[in-house]
Amino acid sequence: MATECGDLSKSILEELIEIVEPQAGSRTVEDVRIGLGYTAVLLDSGACGLAYSFRSEAGVTCSLLQEAGTLVGRPASELIHWLLEPNVLRSAVGLATVNALVEPPGSHLVHGDLAEILDVQPDWTVGMVGYFGPVIAKLRERAARVLVFERRVTEEPDVYPDWAAFELLPTCQAVVISATTLINHTFDLLVQAASSARVIAVLGPSAPLVSEPFRRRNVTHVSGVVVRDVGRVLEIVSQAGGTRNFKAAVERVNLVLDRA
């Protein structure tokens, strides 16, 4: 059974911004790519961060971002606050900037795929917010049942609309939450619904590789990426690429956290 979370008077988004603000003060934006699959922000330090692009929710006009053409040269300290914006494109730029500023800790870092390191028992029900096909397949081999919550519902068994997560996550022993929920600002509600789970993981290239804000919410694993080939990643993002395209251009890493 999970322990109760401590004082969470601030949202996780506010806490993430506070963590990177000291590093953001001297950094400026060197490049921004908003692709159909991902958003990338490159800083003058050479660090690059990623965040998912919610293209279906970005809007219907041809000019989706009023500030387009003016982002290069802006201070990172400005763009990190975009994470709080309701506009999903601005929020993605904010999260990508946060991720570019994060320096992954050397300790508690495990390399490889999340599905391979999660301690899932054969009699467990796993809840997954977001559809991660390869991860779902591996977890179904190890767990009694995997429930998937996805906005775009398919006819696949055990795939439910996203709103059903709040009803069914409390029945799950392990929960995997897409890091894209940070962008659409649903993470705090979802992790609260999953608070009784023994294992809670945050997954995806959008995931900030920081410990404390997640540990205080009883998260046990944060599974993200470190960009290794910046030029290649920017090229892929610009050409509507996604997670499967990144391959050797990023390194998949996992923070394994102790419970708060």
Secondary structure, DSSP 8 states (H G I E B T S, - for coil): ---------S-HHHHHHHHHHHHHTT-BEEEEEE-SSEEEEEETTS-EEEEE--GGGS-SSS---TTTT--TT-BHHHHGGGGG-SSHHHHHHHHHHHHHH----STTEEES-HHHH----TT-EEEEES--HHHHHHHHTTSSEEEEE-SS--SSTTEE-GGGHHHHGGG-SEEEEEGGGGTTT-HHHHHHHTTT-SEEEEESTT----SHHHHTTT--EEEEEEES-HHHHHHHHHTT--HHHHGGGEEEEEEE----
